[in-house]
Amino acid sequence: LAGVLLQIQEFFNISNASAGLLQTVFIISYMVVAPVFGYLGDRYNRKIVMLVGMIIWSGCTLFASFVNNPSHFVLFLGMRGLVGIGEASYSTIAPTIIADLFVKEKRTNMLSVFYFAIPVGSGLGYIVGSAAAKGFGSWHWALRITPGLGLVTMVLMLLVIPNTKRGASEAESDLVEKKETETKTSYKEDLIYIFKNKSFMSVTIGFTFMAFVVGSLTIWGPIFVAYSQVISGELQPCTDDACEYGNVSFVFGLITCVAGFMGVFIGAESAKRWKARGQKNADALVCAIGLISAAPLLLAGFQLATVNVTAAWTFIFLADLAQCLTWTLVGDMTLYVTMPSRRSTANSVQILTMHLLGDAGSPYLLGVMSDHITASMPATYYSKYIGLLHSMYVALFASVLGGCGFLIASLFIVRDKKK
């Protein structure tokens, strides 16, 4: 969606605030149903629960691609919201299945493979979405690729993924007692346990601020760079669905893919080596370093966008890489400070929090701020650029605050892991 957002804005004739709402309704749906899937994932067949969610996800995405009337933006918005149901199903449950198949370093390695999919898949979304829109002459085709991939995934899920017992790998390795792998507690007791876990809560706070940054950049990053190139004379204003803005989305997507692939690997490997040298809270410290260092890198990228786009892309790449250091480590920390029978619930609480206070509102908030800044200015590409530039400064502060959350986590993570 983000790869063709400008075309969608022009098709429906909507403001930045309304465009940001497309991401917000998706995240709201995602976070509202996440606790439901967390509850179901700790008590019922996880493969079936994920399958139902993915059917809804693929169906709603495909249906949204056939909204051809510019006056039906509300319908398109509704379909976008329902897509979040599918996202919530597998993001809540899939890490717990991986946790039940592997332990210790193998688990970290397998989680790295899983979390590669987030930045790499996001980057491919920019590339494939913009390429499909350009190739077929309409942004609608950008939404018709993923349903087919979803069908393939569902078949593989049924045929390949084993229906493992919760905590099976740890029980076999004598890492937990048998009672910790069985759910005999109420949902209220699970929540009390989770909210009293200082490591879990501080990791979730850090991850929430990261989600704020990622959510805002995912939607507004390519558009900001496109505006900066228009006012610097490197691009012409967009006039149709297959305009040159697709090239900006392609580069942004490529950067996201490469930075994501490298960042996830570097983050996991750095923490592993640091822990081998005796720094037992290395997971949290690597996350803190990544988010705090991302802020000045983003600032440099924003400021250079109209001066030297190559330099701007370089700093954006480095900032993206720094943020991606956290993906595997957050998932691993969440799992190893939580007992097996409560992991799906813990994941769902984390998802609810990070999206409610993070990327659910950040695209819309930045869109509203941008519209407010430009309200008294002439409707030019320069004013659009200024509006987004000033509003995205908020993301820099959020990145630093996220790093502080992980610093707090580093104080408790070793103790809570032993529990």
Secondary structure, DSSP 8 states (H G I E B T S, - for coil): -GGGHHHHHHHHT--HHHHHHHHHHHHHHHHHHHHHHHHHHTTS-HHHHHHHHHHHHHHHHHHHTT---TT-HHHHHHHHHHHHHHHHHHHHHHHHHHHHH--HHHHHHHHHHHHHHHHHHHHHHHHHHHHHHHHHTSGGGGGSSHHHHHHHHHHHHHHH-----TTHHHHHTTSS-GGGGS--S-HHHHHHHHHT-HHHHHHHHHHHHHHHHHHHHHHHHHHHHHHHHHHTTSS----STT-THHHHHHHHHHHHHHHHHHHHHHHHHHHHHHHHTT-TTHHHHHHHHHHHHHHHHHHHHHHHTTT-HHHHHHHHHHHHHHHHTTHHHHHHHHHHTS-GGGHHHHHHHHHHHHIIIIITTHHHHHHHHHHHHHTTS-SSHHHHHHHHHHHTHHHHHHHHHHHHHHHHHTTTHHHHHH-
